[in-house]
């Protein structure tokens, strides 16, 4: 398990990039690190991995301070690629495997496996600089996974991938977690994270906003009710009901947040009085709605 406790990182000018952050990522799970631009996600990842020195706080792996032996078993996918543009794909992946303590044979075999798994086998002998950005991204992902990391930290790994690549990476991360890897992944693609992650950590201005299992956070949040009227109606009074917040209303399609004091049946009855209802559904909020809600509440 990765444990982050009271983590603080201050820049040379004294500003806090990370401010008292605490969370855990168990082995065998995928955790999403979520926040707006500048929230401290990348700084958190770099500090966790020891690339930036923590000003205060602790980072533990399996309840022990992290040293070189532990870091050798970790992997990092940075938002900016850092591989060798003129070196062949296969040569540099084998080289990276050796850095992680693999034998030459094991590194070569694992490189071939991961290039095949990530759809990159066809350009194994090419120089990295001859590949498209999406192809280069697949190579860097192979570099993260080829030594079967105990912890993998990925900063915006979906950005340059096509639709098939996003789906494939999701499958791979779930496979790694099933094999015991702890996965910490940052992304602005919240719908992807919602399907992928067991837990989520939402940060803002370097501070923790909320953390927990995705399903539990959604269940504890306000429900979302979606209504579609058969004809344009005037459901404006729904927003005056206790525990009801109108998020969208164009006269025919209405989206409501239902707080713990709101009864869904009463809201539907009130809506029916405004006009004939063609469709009605309610459910816990999607992750993107939960994210927007908790950030607004913490402002």
Legacy VTK file of the C-alpha trace (Angstrom):
# vtk DataFile Version 3.0
C-alpha trace
ASCII
DATASET POLYDATA
POINTS 299 float
0.000 0.000 0.000
1.063 3.561 -0.744
0.404 5.840 2.234
0.722 9.609 1.945
0.443 11.426 5.294
0.394 15.194 5.769
2.446 15.769 2.619
3.666 19.339 2.063
5.846 20.586 -0.756
6.835 24.233 -0.897
8.420 25.867 -3.919
11.568 27.969 -3.424
9.379 31.096 -3.261
7.500 29.607 -0.277
4.264 28.846 -2.118
2.718 25.470 -1.291
2.319 23.174 -4.274
1.041 20.436 -1.963
-0.480 21.444 1.355
-1.070 18.739 3.975
-2.251 16.012 1.604
-3.123 12.555 2.982
-4.455 9.532 1.095
-3.770 5.838 0.481
-3.631 3.597 -2.583
-3.876 -0.113 -1.703
-2.028 -2.688 -3.754
-4.356 -4.231 -6.315
-6.406 -1.062 -6.825
-6.662 1.874 -9.237
-6.956 5.349 -7.697
-7.758 8.485 -9.688
-6.084 11.767 -8.753
-8.415 14.533 -9.893
-8.262 18.305 -9.887
-8.251 21.332 -12.130
-5.085 22.641 -13.790
-2.662 23.853 -11.128
-4.346 21.911 -8.324
-1.097 20.145 -7.393
-1.560 16.735 -9.037
1.784 16.574 -10.836
3.635 18.024 -7.847
1.989 15.398 -5.644
3.078 12.596 -7.974
6.657 13.868 -8.212
6.900 14.257 -4.446
5.470 10.772 -3.844
8.126 9.338 -6.168
10.963 11.323 -4.586
11.575 13.461 -7.666
10.802 16.478 -5.477
11.808 16.554 -1.799
8.895 16.731 0.629
9.014 19.822 2.834
6.972 18.034 5.493
4.962 14.857 5.839
5.638 11.234 5.007
5.295 8.819 2.107
5.366 5.123 2.921
5.263 1.968 0.875
3.995 -1.064 2.780
4.353 0.950 6.019
8.059 1.600 5.425
9.909 4.722 4.276
10.614 4.599 0.558
14.229 4.025 -0.470
16.042 3.004 -3.638
14.960 -0.688 -3.528
11.300 0.351 -3.373
11.690 3.004 -6.089
13.319 0.470 -8.390
10.009 -1.391 -8.345
7.957 1.739 -9.110
7.202 3.291 -12.497
6.216 6.763 -13.616
4.474 8.024 -16.729
5.117 11.789 -16.830
2.933 14.225 -18.715
6.029 15.142 -20.756
7.796 12.224 -22.430
11.415 11.642 -21.430
12.735 8.900 -23.723
15.581 8.931 -26.270
14.340 10.139 -29.684
17.174 8.643 -31.787
17.334 5.280 -30.022
15.325 2.326 -31.321
12.198 1.433 -29.388
13.338 -2.060 -28.455
16.846 -0.997 -27.391
15.671 1.666 -25.016
12.940 -0.485 -23.486
15.468 -3.240 -22.795
17.771 -0.586 -21.324
14.985 0.671 -19.046
14.220 -2.891 -17.965
17.883 -3.370 -17.005
17.735 -0.180 -14.910
14.882 -1.787 -12.981
17.029 -4.817 -12.217
15.874 -7.202 -14.945
18.291 -9.509 -16.744
18.884 -8.825 -20.432
16.831 -11.889 -21.394
13.951 -11.009 -19.087
13.958 -7.379 -20.280
13.959 -8.462 -23.939
11.126 -10.950 -23.431
9.031 -8.468 -21.439
9.641 -5.731 -24.020
8.314 -7.975 -26.790
5.265 -8.906 -24.701
4.366 -5.346 -23.813
4.883 -3.941 -27.279
2.506 -6.618 -28.564
-0.003 -5.976 -25.765
-0.025 -2.227 -26.425
-0.223 -2.504 -30.199
3.309 -1.220 -30.744
5.142 -4.349 -31.951
5.215 -3.168 -35.570
7.634 -0.319 -34.824
9.933 -2.079 -32.318
13.013 -1.459 -34.508
12.229 2.147 -35.397
13.649 5.258 -33.761
11.219 6.890 -31.364
11.362 10.215 -33.236
9.881 8.591 -36.367
6.658 7.666 -34.563
3.468 9.656 -34.133
2.708 11.157 -30.724
0.162 8.439 -29.975
2.623 5.709 -30.958
5.317 7.272 -28.772
2.836 7.304 -25.906
2.283 3.547 -26.266
6.053 3.006 -26.123
6.368 5.051 -22.949
3.513 3.077 -21.408
5.388 -0.137 -22.234
8.382 1.328 -20.392
6.173 1.775 -17.324
4.838 -1.755 -17.281
7.594 -4.059 -18.511
9.088 -4.736 -15.055
5.670 -5.494 -13.441
5.801 -2.487 -11.102
4.556 -2.654 -7.520
3.361 0.967 -7.902
2.740 2.797 -11.160
2.029 6.521 -11.245
0.590 7.931 -14.466
0.124 11.629 -15.224
-2.492 12.190 -17.974
-1.772 8.914 -19.828
-4.931 9.031 -21.986
-4.349 12.433 -23.595
-2.762 11.427 -26.921
-4.442 8.047 -27.330
-7.248 7.358 -29.769
-10.524 5.777 -28.648
-9.183 2.236 -28.993
-6.005 3.195 -27.156
-7.956 4.642 -24.227
-9.995 1.446 -23.924
-6.871 -0.703 -24.189
-5.022 1.257 -21.509
-8.013 0.923 -19.200
-7.910 -2.859 -19.655
-4.168 -2.947 -18.999
-4.427 -0.893 -15.804
-7.156 -3.190 -14.485
-4.968 -6.206 -15.329
-2.022 -4.687 -13.477
-4.207 -4.003 -10.455
-5.546 -7.571 -10.548
-1.925 -8.767 -10.457
-1.244 -6.692 -7.311
0.023 -3.353 -8.624
-1.113 -0.134 -6.937
-2.095 2.327 -9.672
-2.308 6.109 -9.177
-3.545 7.853 -12.315
-4.320 11.489 -13.034
-6.684 12.492 -15.826
-9.209 15.143 -16.790
-11.264 12.441 -18.542
-13.559 11.823 -15.592
-15.902 9.461 -17.432
-12.911 7.190 -18.121
-11.791 7.345 -14.482
-15.298 6.592 -13.245
-15.316 3.290 -15.136
-11.711 2.475 -14.281
-11.029 3.500 -10.703
-11.788 1.876 -7.380
-11.081 5.095 -5.503
-10.627 8.765 -6.224
-8.711 11.631 -4.597
-9.949 15.128 -5.469
-7.515 17.974 -4.765
-7.671 21.725 -5.127
-4.920 24.279 -4.456
-2.725 21.465 -3.169
-5.232 20.404 -0.527
-7.445 17.366 -0.213
-11.103 18.053 -1.005
-12.434 14.506 -0.723
-11.124 10.950 -1.019
-12.797 7.561 -0.990
-14.189 4.738 -3.050
-15.979 6.021 -6.149
-19.200 4.098 -5.468
-19.376 5.224 -1.839
-18.748 8.875 -2.695
-21.443 8.791 -5.360
-23.932 7.065 -3.053
-23.366 9.652 -0.305
-23.727 12.615 -2.669
-26.875 14.302 -3.862
-28.890 12.312 -6.366
-29.384 13.592 -9.884
-32.907 13.554 -11.344
-33.458 14.026 -15.051
-36.901 14.927 -16.402
-38.171 15.355 -19.929
-41.624 16.811 -20.416
-43.782 15.745 -23.340
-44.427 19.404 -24.141
-42.783 22.598 -22.915
-43.780 23.067 -19.274
-43.159 25.499 -16.420
-41.449 23.417 -13.710
-39.664 26.404 -12.173
-41.242 25.908 -8.729
-39.330 22.638 -8.304
-36.321 24.693 -7.267
-38.253 26.011 -4.268
-38.772 22.540 -2.816
-36.659 21.610 0.194
-33.423 19.908 -0.775
-33.933 20.434 -4.537
-31.499 22.400 -6.711
-32.222 23.063 -10.385
-29.042 22.533 -12.413
-30.557 22.901 -15.895
-34.001 23.849 -17.188
-34.908 24.646 -20.782
-38.638 24.248 -20.170
-38.707 20.704 -21.497
-35.567 19.038 -20.138
-34.760 19.554 -16.462
-31.820 18.340 -14.362
-32.196 18.476 -10.581
-29.948 17.732 -7.617
-31.817 16.032 -4.778
-30.367 16.524 -1.322
-30.942 14.160 1.640
-34.099 16.068 2.636
-35.749 15.661 -0.767
-38.128 12.789 -1.496
-37.930 11.688 -5.117
-41.626 10.724 -5.209
-42.656 14.205 -4.028
-40.469 15.827 -6.668
-41.988 13.657 -9.412
-45.501 14.537 -8.218
-44.672 18.233 -8.281
-43.165 17.884 -11.747
-46.256 16.051 -13.025
-48.374 18.973 -11.869
-46.334 21.229 -14.161
-46.912 19.118 -17.267
-46.972 15.578 -18.692
-43.681 13.760 -18.071
-42.265 11.768 -20.992
-39.127 10.491 -19.212
-37.902 10.486 -15.629
-34.808 8.950 -14.041
-32.692 9.532 -10.990
-29.369 8.142 -9.874
-26.223 9.021 -7.936
-24.210 11.749 -9.672
-21.629 10.844 -12.261
-18.043 11.465 -11.211
-17.874 14.668 -13.264
-20.992 15.954 -11.457
-19.632 14.910 -8.068
-16.328 16.629 -8.884
-18.050 19.877 -9.823
-20.229 19.702 -6.732
-17.477 19.109 -4.172
-15.236 21.799 -5.666
-18.087 24.299 -5.507
-18.758 23.354 -1.875
-15.087 23.773 -0.947
-14.676 27.184 -2.608
LINES 1 300
299 0 1 2 3 4 5 6 7 8 9 10 11 12 13 14 15 16 17 18 19 20 21 22 23 24 25 26 27 28 29 30 31 32 33 34 35 36 37 38 39 40 41 42 43 44 45 46 47 48 49 50 51 52 53 54 55 56 57 58 59 60 61 62 63 64 65 66 67 68 69 70 71 72 73 74 75 76 77 78 79 80 81 82 83 84 85 86 87 88 89 90 91 92 93 94 95 96 97 98 99 100 101 102 103 104 105 106 107 108 109 110 111 112 113 114 115 116 117 118 119 120 121 122 123 124 125 126 127 128 129 130 131 132 133 134 135 136 137 138 139 140 141 142 143 144 145 146 147 148 149 150 151 152 153 154 155 156 157 158 159 160 161 162 163 164 165 166 167 168 169 170 171 172 173 174 175 176 177 178 179 180 181 182 183 184 185 186 187 188 189 190 191 192 193 194 195 196 197 198 199 200 201 202 203 204 205 206 207 208 209 210 211 212 213 214 215 216 217 218 219 220 221 222 223 224 225 226 227 228 229 230 231 232 233 234 235 236 237 238 239 240 241 242 243 244 245 246 247 248 249 250 251 252 253 254 255 256 257 258 259 260 261 262 263 264 265 266 267 268 269 270 271 272 273 274 275 276 277 278 279 280 281 282 283 284 285 286 287 288 289 290 291 292 293 294 295 296 297 298
